[in-house]
Amino acid sequence: MRTMKLRTLQEPSALEKLLGSLVASQRWVAADAPRISGRSDLPSALQKLTIKAVKGDGAWLAWTSYDGIRLFIAEMSLELSRERGYPVLKVSYYNDEAQLQKHGVWVQLPDGGWRQTSL
């Protein structure tokens, strides 16, 4: 992918859309789960993670789920995105106690779907 296009995708709103698409496609939260839109609505430990993510050119999305808050943080891998020709996200999922639950690398497919990949 071209660097300018990748930089555009790296913008917070574009990165949030990609992350939202991934979360929805993998059904990591229920479709009707309430989204948490304000950082101040998160526990302080999760707020710290979101601040760190945004400072590092990442994006975050969070929902309230049956088991508590689910926070997803993503950063775009420019190198892997160039190599693959499609957006590649490094994604971490945290519970409401700021404990890392899962981490993975995902590539967006030509049809808009997602596939987990390795580095």
PyMOL commands that set and color helices and strands:
alter all, ss='L'
color gray80, all
select helices_A, chain A and resi 3-10+12-26+39-41+44-55+78-84
alter helices_A, ss='H'
color red, helices_A
select strands_A, chain A and resi 35-36+59-65+68-76+88-94+100-108+114-117
alter strands_A, ss='S'
color yellow, strands_A
deselect
rebuild
show_as cartoon
